[in-house]
Amino acid sequence: MILNECLSKIEQTDIRKDRITILGELFKETHKTTNEVNFTTMYKRIAVLLKANYNDYYELARTIYETKHLNGDGNHWNYITAVMKNKRKGNHRE
């Protein structure tokens, strides 16, 4: 699933659970090298990030996609959370 496909799927449903599942699928596809902890906490982290970011599914999808370059055993969700927080504050890099 590429970003545009993910955004299109999100747009086609208003069901929160389905939208969170779509974001989880995007994470799985773009962060394949992450450790198992990132996958087991994925849906909870998505829900928390959405709540903190005014349920902006589209921005979270873009951030997940933009951070696909991450690799290794680090916590990808901590990085994604920091990126989302900086975007909310207006401190993002372009």
Secondary structure as GFF3:
##gff-version 3
##sequence-region A 1 94
A	DSSP	alpha_helix	3	11	.	.	.	ID=ss1
A	DSSP	alpha_helix	16	30	.	.	.	ID=ss2
A	DSSP	alpha_helix	36	40	.	.	.	ID=ss3
A	DSSP	alpha_helix	42	52	.	.	.	ID=ss4
A	DSSP	alpha_helix	57	66	.	.	.	ID=ss5
A	DSSP	alpha_helix	76	89	.	.	.	ID=ss6
###
